[in-house]
């Protein structure tokens, strides 16, 4: 059970304020701590501390070494060769070598519980010819693979722990990151400690790490201002000015590759495409941004922000058109359709839901808002027909394929809508096989034309990331992916 806001604040204020304990407020409680099973953004925030990846993503969205120190393509783009670092260690002492990488990649490709299968489908085999070399063989060239390996599919867990725990490793993750798990109290806290044997330990300065799931933005910021947290992720747009006025708080920010969407079951109350089109025509993204988000985000209907290489000006969001929306509802024989919108228990998303409820109501929709914990919302929407529409945040990827195909492709691991378009699937597949940006752009445009007409998902806006941190904390590196890197992060003395 989640503590009420004031009780949670009191519990948080009771945390020890040891100088070498880094205390981070996160926006939700993770559902699972297994990269194979993970689907939520907040889990990626936690994994950055627990689990090293084969590659990391730099602030400019280029790839940089992490567990792999070098990589190269061969065989016309059908083989990727990774060279591993020599000093990798898992938290249980097991040496990190090519055999461990193979075990993990094979698990992600085939385990019943794995959500990574679609991302790694082009892989035909993985070889470990020696301790430091991994060869990944593909059925066809697959341009997004580097991006895939910089995320959950590139997180390598201890093969010893996997053999012992199987899918239950979700409760006892054993990775190779800069911190190891000490204790987790669901809905309350995740406690970790620094790994002195970590290859980058010289740049990891906190001895302990405590992550506190605090969905309420006000409570999260209040803890920071009171000095009981050192760093908070996702400061709400409405709180940025207040935070900046606090003498002991500073704000870091970055334009995000993340976006907010509203995904719609094609088997639910809005299964008629005309209803989905009417819903989009009933809303105004600019008003949502101004009213709920202080105008700090970027109103948008596409997975790439305006100005990005894969943003399509000719497919910009349609203007609000209530008369056309009403006509579509009449045409569908449902002038007053009712649907339920699943909303995470976040003040920002709750306000966005209320704005959509009011706007859509002017067209004739009757929108019921059901507020759920983030993990419960995901679990509910993954049951397909048992929901109508739901909010989802996508944290974004360095490759355009990872920004849309996982939601829209018929085999996408985040396809919770039941949407299936052979035309869209074919365009995605063609784009993955080539690296030329202009040729890829044409295929993603063809896919967008179709799915944006079918509307299994309405993208609402792109984020800007705002992190709050107490004055004196140094070494923080803002990144468009919204994740916290711990290398170089240093608490003030005393």
N, C-alpha and C positions, 0 to 999 in steps of 0.2 A: 504494500500500500504506500502511495506517495504521501509524504508529510504535507500538511497544510502549509501555505506560504510562510506564515510567521513562525510556526514550529520548525520548519526547515531552516529558516534563517537562524533561529536560536541554535539549532544543531550545528550549523555551519560556523557560527561565531565561536563555538566551543573547540574548533580544530586547533591543534597546537600550531604556533606561529614560528616553528624552528626556521632558522635562517636558510638552511639548505633544503627545506621542503617547498617545492613549487606547487602551488595550489591553483588549479584551473577550473573555472566554471564552464561547463558545456551545456548545450541547449536541449539535450534529451538523454535518456538512458539508453545505452546500446541494447539491441535485441540479442545478438550473438557475437561472440568474439572468436569467430573462425572465418578466415578469409574465404573459404570455400562456400560458406553458407550466408555470408554477409550481404545485405542489400541496402543499408542505410548510410547516409552521409556521416552521422556522428560516429559510427563504427570506424570509418576511415580516419577520423580525428584520433581515436584511441589507438588504432593500429600504427600510426606514425611513431608512437612511443614504443610499442611492443614489437613490431614486426618490420624488419628491414625488407626492402624490395630489391629485385634485380637491378632496376634502374630507378632513378629519381627524376623529378621534373623541376627545372629551374624556374625562377620568376619570369623569365622570358619565354617559358613553355618549351624550351629545348630540353633534351635528355642529358642527364649527367650520371656518372657512375655511383653505384651504391654497393650491392653485393657483386655485381659484374663490373669489372674495371675496364673492359673493352668489348666491342661487338662489331661484327662485320657480316655482310650478306654475300652469298655465293649461289651458284647454280641458278642464275637468272632470277634471283629473289626467292628461291624455294628452300634455301637453307640459311639459318641464322646461327652464327657461331658466337658463343659467349665465353669470355675468359673471366673466371671467378677470382676474387681476392683470396690470398692465402691465409688470412688471419680471421676468417669468419668462425664464430662459435654460437651454438644455440644455448639457451638459458639453462639447459640441463647438462651442459658440458660437452655434448656431442659436437664433433667437428663438422663444419659446413663445407661440403664438397659437392662435386658434380652429381654423385649418386643421390644425394639428398635433394638436389634440385630436380632430378628426374623423377624421384618418388612423388614430390609435390605436384609437378606438372601433370604427371600421369593421374594423380588423384583428382586434380581439378578437371581433367578431361573425362573421367569415367565414374567417379564415385556417385552413388545414388543421391547423396545430399548436396552435391556440388551445384552452385549457381554459375559456375565459370565455363560450363561446357560450350555455350554458344560463342563466347569470346575466343575459345581455343579450338574451335571445330576444324580450321584448316590444318592443324598439326596432325601429321600422320604418324610420327614417331619422335622420341627424344632419346638421344644417345649421350653416354658419359664415357668417352674414350680414355680419359684420364681424370685425375682428381680435380683439375682446374678448368676443364673444357666441357662445355655443353653444346651439343649440336641439335638444333630444332629443325626437323624436316617438315615441309609443308606440301600440301597437295597442289597449291597454286600460290603465286605471289600474294602476300597479305600485308599491305601497307600499314594497317593499324597495329601490328603486333608489338612494336616497341612501346606504344602507348599502353597496350594491354599489360605488358610486363612491368610497367611503372605503377601499376595499381594492384588490386587484390590478387590477381592471377600471378603476380610476380613476388608475392610474399611467401617466404619459405619457412615452413615449420619443421620442428625436430622430427626426423623419421622414427626415432626411438619413442617419442611421445605419441606419434600417430599410431605406431604399432600397438601401443598399450591402450590408447583411449578410443581410437577410431573416430566416429563422428562426435563423440562426447568431448572431444578436444575443445569444442565450443565453450565448455565450462572451465577448462584448465589450459588455456593457450600457452604453448611453449614455442617461442619464436627466437629471433636473433637480433632484436632491436636494442636500443640503448637502455631500456628499462624492462625489468621482469615483473610479472604480476605477483603481488603479495596477498591481496585480499580483494574480493568484490562483494559488496552488499547491494543487491539489486535495488534500484530506485533511490540509492543513497550515495554510494561512492565506489570508486575504483582506486585502489592503492598499489603503487609500484615502487620499486627501488632501483637505483642505478646499478648497471652491470659493469663492474670494474674491468672485466676481461673483454669488453666490447672493443672492436677495432677502432672506434672513434671516441673512446672514453675520455681522452685528453680534452676533448671539446664539449663534454657533457658535464655541467657544473653543479646541477642539483643532485643531492643525494637521494631524495625521495620525491615522488610525484603523486599527487592526489587529484583525481578528476571527479568533480561533483556535478551530477546531472541536475540542472536547475532550469526547468522550462520557462519559468516566469522571468521575462527580461528585466523587470523592475527589481526583483529580488536578487538576480544575478549582479546587476550593476550596484545595488546597495551593498552587497557583500564586498565588491571591489572597492567602493568608496570608503567603506569602513575599515579597509586594510586586512580583511579576512580572506581575500583572494588576491592572487598576484596577476592573473591574466584571465580574461573572459573572451570567449569567441562569440561572434554574431551579436554585437551590440545593436539593438534595434534602431532604425533610422530616427525614430522620435526621441531617442535617448542620447543621440550623439552630442547635441549642444549642451545638455546637462552634464554629460561626462567631461566635455572639454572645459567646463567652468569649474571643475573640481581641481584644486591645486595638487592633489596627490594622484591624479589620473591623467594618462595621455592616451590618445587614439592613434592607431595605425590603420591604414586603409589601402585597398587595392581594388581595381576593377575586376570583377569576377567573371570566370567562364561558367559560373553556376546560373541556373535559371529556375524559376518557379513555374510549375505546370498544373493543370487541372486535367487529369486523365479520366476517361469516360468508358464505362463498360459497354461494349457493343451488344451485350446480352441483357442489359438492364433497362431501366425506364426510358433511357435515351437511345435505344437501339436504332430508331429511325434516324437516318442521317439528316433529315430535314430539321429535326429537333435540335441536333447538335449545331447545325448552321444557325438556327434561330437563337440559340444560346449565345454563340459568339457575337452575333449582330446586336444582341441586347446589352452587351457590356462595353465599357470604354476603359481601355488599359491606362490611358493618361490620367483619368480621374482616380483610378485605383492607386496609381503611383503618387499622385499629389496628396490624396486624402489619407491613405494608410501608411505611406512610405516617405512622407515629407519631401517628395520629389527627388529623393536621393538615388533611386534605382533607375533602371532603363526600361521603359515600357517597350515590349517587343513580343512578336508572335513566332519567333524562330529560334532554333537552338544555338545560333551564332549571333552575337551582339552586332548591332549596326556598325559598319566599318570593317568588320572582320572579313577575311577572304571568302568565307563560305556563307556570307549573308547575302540574300537576294532582294534587291530593292523592288523588283517587279512583283514580289509576293508579300509586300508589307501588309500589316494588319488592316482589315476593312474598317471603315468608319462605322460608328454606331448607327443603326438604322432600325428603329423600333417598328416602323410600318412594315418593312420587309420581314422582320422577325415575326410579327403577328400574322402576316400572310402565310408564312411557312408553317406556322402552327395550325392555322385553319386548313391549309392544304394537306397536312398530315392527319387531319381529323381530331386534333387534340389542342383546342384553343387554350386550355388551362392545365397543362401537364404538371404532374408532381414528381419531384425526384429528391433524393437525399444526398447531401454533399458531406462526405467525411472530411473532417478538419482536425489537424493536430492541435494539442492543447497549448498553443502558442498565441500570445496576444496579437501578434502581427497577422498570422494566418486567420485568426478568428475575426479580426476586423475586415480583412479582405473578403472573407466568406460573407460577412454581413453586407458589405457593399455589393457583392455579386447578387446576393439574395434580393436586395432592394432594386437593383438595376433590372435583373431578370424578371422580377415581379411586375415591372412596368410593361413587359411584353406579354405577360400572362402566365409565366412560370410560377409554380408554388414550390419554393426551395426550402427543404428542411435541413437544418444544420445539425450534424451529430459530431460532437467533439470527443476525440479519443487520444490516448497515449500514442506516440509515434509508432512504437512497435506493434501496438494493437491495430492501428490503422493499416499498416503494411500487411499484417496477417489477414485482416478482414478483406482487403482488396485483392489479395492473391487468390482468394476463393472465387474469383470471376463473377458469376451471376449474383453473388450475395452483396453486391454494392451497385450503386448507380454512377457516382462520380466521387473523386477524391483528389486532395492536394498531394503533390509530390515535389520534392526538391531534387534537382539533378546537379551534382557538384561540378560537372563539366570535365572534359578531357582535352589533352593536347592535340588529339587527332579528331577531325570532324566526324568520323564514323562513330566514335565513342560518345558523341554528343546527341545522337538521335537514334541510331539503329537499334540500340538495346531496348528502347521503348517501343519502337514502331515495327521492326522486322517481326515476321511471324514466329521466329524462334528466339527473339530477344529475351534475355533473362528478366527484364523489367516489363515485358509486355503483359500487363495485367488487364488489358482491355479486351482481349480476344480478337484484335484486329489482324486481318490476314489479307494481304494484297500481293499477288504474284508480280505485278508490275513494280511495286516498291521493292520487293525482295530482289528482283533481277537488277534494278538500278544500284542497290547497295552492293550486291555481289560484284558487279562490274567495277564499281569505284574502288573496291578493296584490292583489286588486282593490279592497279596502276599507281605510279607515284607522281606523274605529271599533274600539277595542281589544276591547270585549266581543264584537262580531260576529266579529272575527278569531279571538278565543280559542276560540269554538265550533267553527270550522273546524279549527284546529290540534288541538283535543281529538278531533274525529272522526278525523283522520288518525292521531293517536297511538294511539287504541283499536285501529286496524287493524294498524299496523306493529309495535306492541308485542306483539300476539298472534302475528304472523307471525315476529317476531324475526330479521330479517336482520342485526340489530346489537344488541349488549347494551352499554348505557352503564354504566360501572362507578363513576365518581366525578367530581366537579368538583374542579378544582385550587384551591389558593391559590398565587399567585405569590410566590416569595421570590427577591429579588435580593441578591447580596452585593457590597459595594463597599468600597474602602479608605477609611479615615478621612480626611476632608479633601475628598473629592470632593463637590461641592455641585450643587444644581440638578436632581437626579433627581426625576422625577415618576412615581410608581407608577401604573399603569393596569390596569384589569381585562382589557384585551386582551393583556397580557403583552409589549407592544412597548416598545422603548426610544426615547424622543424625545430628540434631541440639542440642541434649543434650550435654552439656559441651563445646560447641563451643563458644569461647570468643574472642571478638575483643580486640586489644591492646588499652590501655588507650590513651586519647588525640585525 
